[in-house]
Amino acid sequence: MAKCYHRAVWSLLKDLYSPSLLKRNRVEASGIERLPAPPFILMADHANALDPYVLGSFSRNPIRYMANIEGVHPLKALLAELVGAYPRRKGASDLAALRATFELSRSGDAIGLFPEGDRSWDGSSSAIKAGAGKLARRLGVPLVLARQKGNYLAHPRWASRLRRGSWSVDFLVYDADELGRMGDALADAVIAAALAKNEIKDAQREPRRFECEASAEGIGRLIWRCPVCGKADSIIGRGNEIRCLRCGSRWEIDANCRVRALNVPLSLHAAEIADLKDWHDWQVATLPELADATDRGGSRLRSEGVVLSRRYGAEARRVGRGLLYLKGSGAATELVFEGDSGRRVFEASAVRGFVDNFNDFSEFDHRGQRWRLRFGGGNAAKWAYALGGSAIARRPGEAA
């Protein structure tokens, strides 16, 4: 699409949408005067679906974001295209997206990307993707780093409700010559250090407070295990209260994700949980324990009512609906699907590029084929950590 159309739509959005967006989220920015004229490359952490719009609101020129458009609602995909977003394949290397980045930069465009690759589930930074520093240096343009605070707590990825609080952005700029004198490893380190955050913990050390009338709603998308009885898939959230359906334990959670026990002593399975970050870290650490099973009946890492489909290009063809669970342990771990169309087994060590798309569906590669899972509102985060982030079935020294 012609650059003039991108600029026209971007200008319209900036005039009509940006003022209300920034006011509603109480966004403040510093370092705006440092922003260079295009071409440049902008990198930021990604913890809120509105990150591209908020950051773009402070630029004098359109930013061409490398974005995962696949699976987005058609109207949102059209809007993304109109403002100049270009596609990349989530969870995997994408040479076409890389070539497009260089072509757009050479044509004088500003490029925007999120080097962690996906939105944060728990408000803490993930490792930046390999080659982020190398890409910035090879482009030969200024590097803009946007350090954000409050974007996660304004609307956590798992949450059903928005929060009221403050969101700040600080822009740092490295000119092309300065960036060129760095090695790739140093450039990676500079990017990682600037974007590093642990927002739930950081907010407790700063006067940053959020409010929400239903802080627990949606919690089942992130939390899958009770720290008192150890039961998996028993957690629900209503209003500001988290409850275990198995043992009846209850907690109160505020909009800053701090947790207070209402009717239970200290956890029987973990150290004291002061906030959602503590809870999430504990349950991720216990994934191998849940997944270590020799048969279907013994596995506690499982999901009912899962729809499995196989991808053929842009088309996803349904295979069946049924039970998804892990079987075995270590390098012998298998991901098993038992549905109305039969049984399929995937070696967990061969699963690559497991990603969750907008809390709607998840996808992964297995021996050259792409597969899609729909959890029907169930917890997808545990599978993202089990098969991707925590790599419970990965062989020693093997990359995800």
C-alpha positions, 0 to 999 in steps of 0.5 A, a space after each residue: 500500500 502506498 506510503 501516502 495512505 499510511 501517513 494519511 491514516 496514521 495522521 487521522 488516528 493520531 489526531 482523533 484517537 491518540 489524545 483520548 488514548 493517552 488521557 484514558 491511560 494517563 500516559 506521560 513521556 520523557 525524551 520525546 525531543 530526542 526522537 530522530 527523523 526517519 529512518 530509525 528503528 524503535 524497540 520496546 518491551 511488549 506488555 500491553 496490546 496498546 503498546 504500538 499505538 501509545 508509542 506511535 502517538 509520540 512520533 512525528 512520523 508513521 512507524 512501520 511495526 513488524 507485527 503478528 497479524 495472523 489470527 487477528 480479527 479481520 477489521 483489526 488486521 485491515 487497520 494494521 495494514 492501513 497504518 503500515 504494519 507488516 507481517 511476521 510469523 510469530 514464534 519462528 524465524 521469518 526471512 520475508 519479514 527480515 527482508 521487508 525490514 531492510 527494504 522499508 528502512 532503505 526507503 526511509 521508513 521508521 521501523 518498530 519491533 518488540 525484540 522479546 517477541 510476545 506480550 509478557 504474561 507476568 509483567 517481567 522481561 523475557 530474553 530478547 530474540 537472538 540477533 536484535 542487536 545485530 539487526 539494529 547495527 546492520 540497518 545503519 540507522 539510529 536506535 530508539 529504545 522505549 522504556 515503559 512502566 505501567 503498561 502491564 498493570 494497565 491491562 495484564 495479558 490475562 485480565 478481563 478488565 482494564 486498570 486505572 493508573 499511570 503509564 510512563 515512557 522514556 525514550 533513549 536514542 543511540 545514533 547510527 555511528 555510536 551503534 556501529 561502534 558496538 559489537 553485536 553482543 554489546 548491542 544486545 546487552 544495551 537493548 536488554 538492559 534498557 527494556 528489563 523490567 519486573 513490573 509487579 515487583 517494581 510497582 511495590 518499590 515505586 509510588 505507582 498504584 492502579 485501581 480496578 473493581 474486578 482485579 481477579 477476573 480472567 485470572 484462570 488464563 494465567 494461574 493454573 495451580 492452587 498453592 494450598 492443595 496442589 490441584 491443577 486447573 482449579 483456580 477461578 477469579 470473581 470480582 477481586 477474589 481468587 478461589 480454588 474450586 477444589 479446597 475452597 482456599 480464597 485470596 484477595 488480589 488488588 490491581 497491582 497484583 498483590 495477593 492476600 490470603 483470606 482463609 488459608 495459612 501460608 501455602 503448604 506447597 510453596 513459600 509465602 505468596 505476596 503477589 501474582 509474580 510469586 504465584 506464577 514463578 512457583 507454578 512454573 517451577 512445579 511444571 515438571 512435577 505436574 508433567 512427569 507421568 507414565 500414563 494418561 491417568 497420572 498426568 496432571 498437566 492436561 486440558 479438556 475440550 481442546 480443538 486440534 487443527 492442522 495448518 495448511 498455509 493460511 487455512 486451519 483444518 479441524 482434526 478433532 476435539 478432546 483431551 490434551 495431556 503430557 505422558 512420560 518424562 524428560 526426553 521421552 515426554 510426549 504430547 498426546 491428543 485423544 479426540 473424537 477423531 482418534 489419537 495423535 502423539 507428538 514428541 515434546 522434544 520436537 515441538 518448536 515455536 509454541 505461541 499463544 495468539 491473543 488468548 484465542 488459539 495457540 500454535 506449534 511446529 512439529 516435524 515440519 507441520 504446523 498445528 493449532 490448539 483452541 482451549 475454549 477459554 481454558 488456560 493456554 499459559 501453562 502449555 506455553 511455559 511447558 512446551 516453550 518457555 520452561 522447556 520441560 522436555 528439552 534435551 540438555 543444551 538444546 535450544 527451543 
